[in-house]
Amino acid sequence: MSKRALKKYLTGLKKPELEEQMVDLYDRFPAVKQYYDFVFNPREDKWVQEAKVKISNEYFPLKRKKARARRSVAQKYIKQFLKLGMAPYLIADVMLFNLEVAQSFSRERNVPDSFYKSMLNSFTQLIHHVSFYEMLPDFKDRIIKVYNTTLEQKWEYSEGFTRALDIID
């Protein structure tokens, strides 16, 4: 259905019918519920804290013995925050937190090449996000620290990290 057809359909509904459909959508689809929960009660700090706890738990689990170290957990939150229209500053903070925790993890463990490639993708995404929203002054110190840590730990794909950093110069 096109947006035009949807608008035509919705204007043809009476207010109680429209309200009924909205409540039905809210009940049926978690994404709709999540959107309205966020719109009416953003509590962005709570969402960011929850994301940071989950990301931390990926690398340093409290309940299980072995870390999973999946980038996808952080990416899921970042994608969700972008969809909801959360403050770009908070999204950048979560992106950086993910990289910082991953670096702490890699300092203590032997990680596969795919881990470094994945973190390069995260770093590049962070640089693009910070550049787009012109937040470099706010995050420059942390970004440089992450970059220097990649060099100190001799991460694979270091030239990719350097190229990503060149974007902001």
C-alpha positions in Angstrom: 0.0 0.0 0.0 1.3 3.4 -0.9 1.6 6.3 1.6 -1.1 8.2 -0.4 -3.5 5.2 -0.2 -2.9 4.9 3.5 -3.6 8.6 4.1 -6.8 8.3 2.1 -7.8 5.2 4.1 -7.0 6.8 7.4 -8.9 10.1 6.7 -12.0 7.9 5.9 -12.0 6.4 9.4 -13.9 7.8 12.3 -12.0 8.8 15.4 -13.0 5.7 17.4 -12.1 3.4 14.5 -8.7 5.1 14.2 -8.0 4.8 17.9 -9.0 1.1 17.8 -6.5 0.5 15.0 -3.7 2.3 16.8 -4.3 0.3 20.0 -4.3 -2.9 17.9 -1.0 -2.0 16.3 0.4 -1.2 19.7 -0.7 -4.6 21.0 0.4 -6.6 18.0 3.8 -5.2 17.1 6.6 -4.8 19.6 8.3 -2.1 17.4 5.2 0.1 17.5 5.0 -0.4 21.3 8.6 0.5 21.7 8.2 3.6 19.5 5.3 4.9 21.5 7.0 4.0 24.8 10.0 6.0 23.7 8.0 9.0 22.3 5.9 9.4 25.5 8.6 8.5 28.0 12.0 8.8 26.4 14.3 8.0 29.4 17.2 7.9 27.0 19.7 7.6 29.8 18.0 4.4 31.0 18.1 2.9 27.5 21.8 3.8 27.1 22.6 2.3 30.5 20.8 -0.9 29.5 22.7 -1.1 26.3 26.1 -0.6 28.0 25.3 -3.3 30.5 24.4 -5.8 27.7 27.5 -4.8 25.7 29.7 -5.2 28.7 28.1 -8.6 29.5 29.0 -9.8 25.9 32.7 -9.4 26.7 32.8 -9.8 30.4 29.9 -12.1 31.3 28.6 -12.3 34.9 26.5 -15.4 34.6 28.3 -17.6 32.1 32.0 -18.6 31.9 32.8 -17.8 28.3 32.5 -14.4 26.6 30.6 -14.3 23.3 32.2 -11.0 22.1 29.5 -10.4 19.4 29.5 -7.0 17.8 25.9 -7.6 16.7 24.6 -6.9 20.2 26.0 -3.4 20.2 24.9 -2.9 16.6 21.3 -4.0 17.5 21.1 -1.2 20.1 22.7 1.4 17.8 20.3 0.6 15.0 17.4 0.7 17.4 18.5 4.1 18.8 18.9 5.5 15.3 15.4 4.3 14.4 13.9 5.9 17.5 15.6 9.2 16.8 17.6 9.2 20.0 20.1 12.0 20.6 23.1 11.6 18.3 25.4 12.3 21.3 24.1 9.3 23.2 24.4 7.1 20.2 28.1 8.1 19.7 28.7 7.4 23.4 27.4 3.9 23.0 29.5 3.4 19.9 32.6 4.5 21.7 31.7 2.4 24.7 31.5 -0.7 22.5 35.0 -0.1 21.1 36.5 0.6 24.5 35.1 -2.5 26.1 36.2 -4.6 23.1 39.7 -3.2 23.5 39.7 -4.2 27.2 38.6 -7.6 26.1 41.2 -8.0 23.4 44.0 -6.9 25.8 43.4 -10.0 27.9 42.5 -12.6 25.2 43.6 -13.9 21.8 40.9 -12.9 19.3 40.4 -13.9 15.7 40.9 -11.7 12.7 37.2 -11.4 12.2 37.0 -9.5 15.6 39.4 -6.8 14.3 37.5 -6.5 11.0 34.3 -6.1 12.9 35.8 -3.5 15.2 37.1 -1.6 12.2 33.5 -1.5 10.9 32.4 -0.1 14.3 35.1 2.5 14.3 34.3 3.6 10.8 30.6 3.9 11.6 31.6 5.9 14.7 33.7 8.3 12.7 31.0 8.8 10.1 28.4 9.4 12.8 30.5 11.9 14.8 31.5 13.7 11.5 27.9 13.9 10.3 26.6 15.4 13.5 29.7 17.6 13.9 30.5 16.3 17.4 34.2 15.8 17.0 35.2 18.3 19.7 33.0 16.3 22.2 34.5 12.9 21.4 38.0 13.6 20.0 39.9 12.6 23.1 38.1 9.3 23.4 38.4 8.6 19.6 42.2 9.3 19.7 42.5 7.0 22.7 40.7 4.2 21.0 42.9 4.7 17.9 46.1 4.7 19.9 45.0 1.6 21.7 44.6 -0.2 18.4 48.2 0.7 17.6 49.5 -0.3 21.0 47.7 -3.6 20.9 48.9 -4.1 17.3 45.4 -4.7 16.0 44.9 -6.2 12.5 43.7 -3.8 9.8 45.5 -0.8 11.5 45.7 0.9 8.1 41.9 0.8 8.0 41.7 2.5 11.4 44.1 5.2 10.1 42.1 5.7 6.9 38.9 6.0 9.0 40.5 8.6 11.2 41.7 10.6 8.1 38.0 11.4 7.4 37.8 13.8 10.3 41.1 15.6 9.5 
